[in-house]
Each structure stands twice: as C-alpha cells, then as structure tokens.
C-alpha cells in the first residue's frame, strides 16, 4: 500500500491554508502559531525555519522538538474520522494539528484547545 500523499507535502504549502482558515473566521496567525507550537514544541523561529526549508510533513513531525504529551487528549472527528481511532502515528499527528486549527477557527477558548485547566 502506498503512503498517503499528505506525508510528502511541504509544511510551507499547508501552513498558508491554516492561516487563511483562522483569519477568515476572525482569528489570528498568532493564535494559530500558539496551537502549533503547543502541539509540536517548535518556537516561532523554528516554525519559520521549517517553512523556509520546505520540509515535508513527515520531516516536520519527525523533527518536532517535543510533541506535547497532552495531545493524546485531542478527540473528535476530522475529515469524517475519529482522531482517537487513527492508528498511523504520523497521520494521527497531522489530524491533531488539523483539529486544533479547526478549534481556533471556531473560536473555542484557548485553555480548552490547549487541554489545560481554565
């Protein structure tokens, strides 16, 4: 079975779509960056380096400084699939990020998005 094509897509090609999605719903790039850095451990400079390097999604997650252990608390449906039922670790990480972006766009409280106490 061939691997999913999203694995080979560059983070730099996907990131602008995330920015557009959250801004279209009245939210900011800073909020988006906050959830991505929470999930992956990248800081702002690290995100910029990844974007400039053209790293694919596989590399983006493989080189993430520290995946947040609370990411396992991300549940729900994304693209018609329950996130918690995804078996492939890389696809699960990608869908976690998609879910967080959706939550920012919907205006969910940041404490809830980041799975922290209020």
PyMOL commands that set and color helices and strands:
alter all, ss='L'
color gray80, all
select helices_A, chain A and resi 5-8+11-24+29-40+44-53+57-62+69-73+83-85+89-106+110-113
alter helices_A, ss='H'
color red, helices_A
select strands_A, chain A and resi 77-78+81-82
alter strands_A, ss='S'
color yellow, strands_A
deselect
rebuild
show_as cartoon
